[in-house]
Amino acid sequence: MDSASDAFHALVEEFYGVWFRFHPDALLSAALPGYGGSMPALDDSQMGALGSWLESTVVGLEEIDFDALDPAEQIDMELLFGACRDEYQAILAHDWRHRDPLAFMPLRTIYQLALAIGNSGPAALEACLQGVPEILQQAREHLTGYPELIPRIWVDAALQQGAAGVRFLRQLSDRGGVGSGLQAVSDQASQAIAAYLEFLAREVASAAEGRCACGGQRFREQLRLRHHLPDRPDDYLDFARESYQKSRAELGMLSLEQTGSADPRGWMEKLNRKNPVPAEQRVQYVRRRSTEIYRMLAASGQFTLPQSAGLELQSMPDAYPLQAPVYRPPAPGVAGPSALLCLPGMPAAMPADTGERLTAWCIRNAWPGRHLQAAAAAGSPLAGTLVRRVNLSAAHQAGWSLYAEQLTQELGFFPTPEQALQGQLERLRRSLMAVLDIEFHVHGMAASGALLQLRSLPGHSAEQAAHDLLSLTRRPTQHLAAVVEWKILDALRRWHARSGGIDMAAFHTRLLAQGGIATPPVIARFFGRQAWAWVEAQVYSQ
């Protein structure tokens, strides 16, 4: 046991000591210390070295006695093995450097560092901005030779998001109290991005006609290696369609009961006009609601809530062009700073927020959604391993949010038809995204067809549909896996009750202690293979 365990931990330490040189921003994403603002290595020799390192790590993992590891180590090994194999395949078959103009711009990293400047200082942000001109020069070299491989939708996204980044950096440079060093590199970075956007518009856009569908083989690889799911896309298509049809039927029934019409659009328009929450009161509303939900959860007996991981809720500053919430998880242990969750601003095209929409946002992102996951993981040694912190699953996080919203509804939190409507709309959207994930990446559906279906969702604006389409093209398997994760979590809860488990708080504590990673290996190693076989049968028979 000790020799296999020692060999595995030594390999993990050695692997990430090298891997972070190629992915320095992963330190920031995993909330690990040490990110100094450096850019990833991108030339051919460095990418070749990364591929060799991934390949040699897979060989090293295969030489370790898997059965001699304890269950937690086995999960970590499965995660690392899958991540290495998946990244290696991506380098071989889909070299992003020749296809993805958006990925060269470190915009989200810049926004995260700027938000944290009050806590961590400007050094990392200055270093990051200083590296922007060079990496965008490399981008030109990689993209110029193969413009026909680049999907036009990604060029358009780069132009749009890059322009927003330029505006942000110019505002950052003009902001009072900014040091001269930060001001200078902000100016240089904004000029470099503006020049890069001119290059894309002039030399790339007209020739860009590449496919952004990953194809069936790559789709199956990611299901198996990243999500640890059986690689059967056709079975999943039936599953996703059933989930979508069920969600649509339940939404129609709810609307029919409340309005006499199965089409909820008229009902939604009335709700948008009724008691909207003014923009200046949104953050105060979510703070109050989050506290209220926390108290309701504490009294429900469903969770043992962490006492040490506080949550600071803020409104996203107007200068930040981000549609998704920005979340900084609590540091591991009991003495770290509170988590930070920023409520994004409302796009001009969107109707005013209602209390029900903001309540749903709290449930998905604060308690018992994303923040509960992160807070529980921060207090768990199991979740704190390097492998798990680097390999957090966005699909699991989305699936947990769906599960959390379903659970609060079943517990009778906010038992109004209007609140139930928000949950039904989210389940419908997620289920449709799962269907389109397979149809687009495996079966050749055109982006225009996917966009039409997204626009048909009740209450879904053209801006939201375009945002979802971009996410669909850039994250194959993630939207399908999110719905599968939701169904797996719900089935596991039923398995626990069926097996005589009555302490739901202990069940959720055991599950959350594993961290926000893919659920299948967690069930197989910690709940048992019989549990996984039962859960799998339940999910795919729905």
PyMOL commands that set and color helices and strands:
alter all, ss='L'
color gray80, all
select helices_A, chain A and resi 2-22+25-29+44-62+66-68+71-93+96-98+107-115+117-120+123-130+132-144+147-149+152-174+180-207+216-225+233-259+265-273+279-300+355-365+370-378+386-390+394-410+417-441+447-455+462-474+478-498+504-512+519-527+529-540
alter helices_A, ss='H'
color red, helices_A
select strands_A, chain A and resi 311-315+326-328+339-343
alter strands_A, ss='S'
color yellow, strands_A
deselect
rebuild
show_as cartoon
